[in-house]
């Protein structure tokens, strides 16, 4: 598996009792999440560059460059692992290394959803169904409208 494969959206890691966030709680946690995800995105780019260096050194037979790049690769993987552990402790899930997509587990009237944030956005302002991709995300305002419409149907 190539390091580049890590940039694809990944499925939720586990289905255990999970912390849930309100939009306000998710936005409050962004102070820390932004820093960690910034490190992930930057370190992932380093990983991609190192992979290219390793391939080039293997092809050209430059053993010194190869060993140095492999050591740097191990360090980059260690940094990423630490970042993933930190995100797990917060209770969020990194869905894409390259773009910095993060899901915050949430619950709306008993319906599990994910609040979705993309690295660089100022706040958490989108959501999608659990297990859905980034492409399916919608503004939080639509969630409130949808929930109100569902409530009207139940009355």
C-alpha positions in Angstrom: 0.0 0.0 0.0 1.4 3.3 -1.0 1.4 6.3 1.4 -0.7 8.1 -1.2 -3.6 5.7 -0.4 -3.9 7.3 3.0 -5.3 10.4 1.4 -8.5 8.6 0.5 -11.4 8.9 2.9 -11.3 6.2 5.5 -14.1 4.4 7.2 -14.9 4.9 10.8 -12.3 3.0 12.9 -14.6 1.5 15.5 -18.2 1.2 16.5 -18.0 1.6 20.3 -19.7 3.9 22.8 -18.6 7.3 21.5 -18.5 10.9 22.7 -21.0 13.1 20.9 -20.6 16.8 20.1 -23.0 19.6 19.7 -22.0 22.1 17.0 -20.9 24.5 19.8 -18.8 21.8 21.5 -17.2 20.9 18.1 -16.4 24.5 17.4 -14.9 24.9 20.9 -12.6 21.9 20.3 -11.4 23.3 17.0 -8.6 25.2 18.8 -6.8 22.0 19.5 -8.2 20.0 16.4 -7.0 22.7 14.0 -3.4 22.5 15.4 -3.3 18.7 15.3 -4.9 18.4 11.8 -2.5 21.1 10.5 0.4 18.9 11.7 -1.2 15.9 10.0 -1.7 17.6 6.7 1.9 18.9 6.7 3.4 15.6 7.9 1.4 13.7 5.3 2.9 15.9 2.6 6.4 15.1 3.9 5.5 11.4 3.8 4.5 11.7 0.1 7.8 13.5 -0.7 9.8 10.9 1.2 8.1 8.1 -0.7 9.2 9.7 -3.9 12.7 10.1 -2.6 12.8 6.4 -1.6 11.5 5.3 -5.0 14.1 7.5 -6.7 17.0 6.3 -4.5 16.0 2.7 -5.1 15.9 3.2 -8.9 19.3 5.0 -8.9 21.0 2.8 -6.4 21.9 5.7 -4.0 22.1 3.7 -0.8 22.9 6.7 1.5 20.0 8.7 0.3 17.7 5.6 0.7 18.7 4.9 4.3 18.3 8.6 5.3 14.9 8.8 3.6 13.7 5.6 5.3 14.7 7.0 8.7 12.8 10.2 8.0 9.8 8.1 6.9 9.7 6.3 10.2 9.8 9.6 12.0 7.0 11.0 9.9 4.9 7.9 10.6 5.5 8.3 14.3 4.4 11.9 14.2 1.2 10.9 12.3 0.5 8.1 14.8 0.8 10.5 17.7 -1.6 13.0 16.0 -4.1 10.2 15.4 -4.0 9.2 19.0 -4.5 12.8 20.1 -7.5 13.1 17.8 -8.9 9.8 19.1 -8.5 11.2 22.7 -10.6 14.2 21.8 -13.2 11.9 20.3 -13.0 12.9 16.6 -12.1 11.0 13.6 -9.7 12.0 10.8 -11.2 11.0 7.5 -8.6 12.3 5.1 -4.9 12.8 5.7 -4.3 15.1 2.6 -7.3 17.4 3.0 -7.7 17.3 6.7 -11.3 16.1 6.9 -12.5 15.5 10.4 -15.8 14.0 11.6 -17.3 14.9 15.1 -19.8 12.3 16.2 -23.2 13.9 17.0 -26.7 13.0 17.7 -29.8 14.8 16.6 -33.1 13.6 18.1 -31.7 10.1 18.4 -30.3 10.1 14.9 -26.5 9.6 14.8 -24.8 12.0 12.4 -21.3 13.4 11.8 -20.5 17.0 12.1 -17.9 17.6 9.3 -15.0 20.0 9.3 -12.4 20.6 6.6 -8.9 21.9 7.4 -8.9 25.6 6.7 -12.6 26.2 7.5 -13.1 28.7 10.3 -15.8 26.6 12.1 -17.7 23.4 12.0 -20.7 24.3 9.8 -21.6 21.0 7.9 -22.9 17.6 8.7 -23.5 14.2 6.9 -25.0 10.9 7.9 -22.7 8.5 9.7 -20.6 6.6 7.1 -21.3 9.0 4.3 -18.5 10.7 2.5 -17.4 14.3 2.5 -19.2 14.8 -0.8 -22.5 14.2 1.0 -22.1 16.9 3.6 -24.7 19.6 3.9 -24.8 22.9 5.8 -26.0 22.6 9.5 -28.9 25.0 8.6 -30.3 22.3 6.4 -30.2 19.8 9.2 -32.3 22.1 11.4 -34.8 22.6 8.5 -34.9 18.8 7.9 -35.5 18.0 11.6 -38.2 20.6 11.8 -39.9 19.2 8.7 -39.7 15.7 10.2 -41.2 16.9 13.4 -44.1 18.5 11.5 -44.8 15.1 9.8 -44.9 13.3 13.1 -47.5 15.7 14.7 
